[in-house]
Amino acid sequence: MQEGLAVLAPHLRDWVRSHLIQPRQVSFSINQDGTSFKTLWLITDHVGKDDSSYRIVYDEDEQDFGLEVTIDTGVEWYMGSYGTFSETVENM
């Protein structure tokens, strides 16, 4: 993940640094209706300032980073893998 930070634009690097958390496992829905779940590592979280709609997660099975978003029904939906850490940040 550290090497991914180095290639990010400065404003993205700053955002990541302010939203990184101690990774913890969380179950997220893998479908929009919230009926099927997968346990992932939550990497970034909302901090109350300059929050994105998305949070970065790590899929240990796929060994890829991805995005999670809470949709209007309240389901915390795992949107899938986006590749490396830097690719995921750039796709937010």
C-alpha positions in Angstrom: 0.0 0.0 0.0 2.9 2.4 0.7 4.2 2.2 -2.8 0.7 3.0 -4.0 0.7 6.2 -2.0 3.9 7.4 -3.7 2.3 7.4 -7.2 -0.8 9.3 -6.2 -1.4 13.0 -6.9 -0.7 15.1 -3.8 -4.4 15.9 -3.1 -5.2 12.2 -3.2 -2.3 11.3 -1.0 -3.5 13.8 1.6 -7.0 12.4 1.4 -5.8 8.9 1.9 -3.6 9.8 4.9 -6.5 11.5 6.6 -8.9 8.6 6.1 -6.7 5.6 6.6 -7.8 3.5 9.6 -6.4 0.4 11.4 -7.8 -2.2 9.0 -10.6 -4.3 10.4 -12.8 -7.0 8.9 -16.3 -6.1 8.0 -19.1 -7.9 6.1 -20.4 -6.1 3.1 -23.1 -7.0 0.7 -22.0 -8.3 -2.7 -25.4 -7.5 -4.2 -27.5 -4.3 -4.1 -30.4 -6.0 -2.3 -28.2 -6.9 0.7 -28.9 -10.6 0.7 -25.4 -12.0 0.1 -22.3 -10.9 2.0 -18.5 -11.1 1.9 -16.0 -10.3 4.7 -13.4 -7.8 3.6 -10.8 -5.6 5.2 -11.9 -2.0 5.6 -8.9 0.3 4.9 -10.4 3.8 4.9 -13.4 5.2 6.7 -15.4 8.4 7.0 -13.9 10.9 9.4 -16.4 13.7 9.1 -14.3 16.0 6.9 -13.8 15.7 3.1 -15.4 12.3 3.2 -16.0 10.4 -0.1 -19.2 8.4 -0.7 -16.8 5.5 -1.1 -14.6 3.5 1.3 -11.6 1.5 0.3 -11.6 -2.2 1.2 -9.2 -5.1 0.6 -10.3 -8.5 -0.6 -7.9 -11.0 0.8 -9.2 -13.8 -1.5 -8.7 -11.8 -4.7 -5.6 -9.9 -3.3 -7.1 -6.7 -4.7 -8.4 -3.5 -3.4 -12.0 -2.4 -4.1 -14.7 0.1 -3.2 -17.7 0.0 -0.9 -20.6 2.5 -0.9 -23.7 2.8 1.2 -26.6 2.9 -1.3 -29.9 4.8 -0.7 -31.5 1.7 0.8 -28.9 1.6 3.6 -27.1 -1.5 2.1 -23.3 -1.3 2.4 -22.5 -2.6 -1.1 -19.1 -3.9 -2.2 -18.8 -2.7 -5.7 -16.0 -5.1 -6.6 -12.2 -5.1 -7.1 -10.5 -2.2 -8.7 -6.9 -3.5 -8.7 -4.0 -2.0 -6.9 -4.4 0.5 -4.0 -3.5 3.5 -6.2 -5.9 2.3 -9.0 -8.7 2.0 -6.5 -8.1 5.5 -5.0 -8.0 7.0 -8.5 -11.4 5.3 -9.3 -13.2 6.9 -6.4 
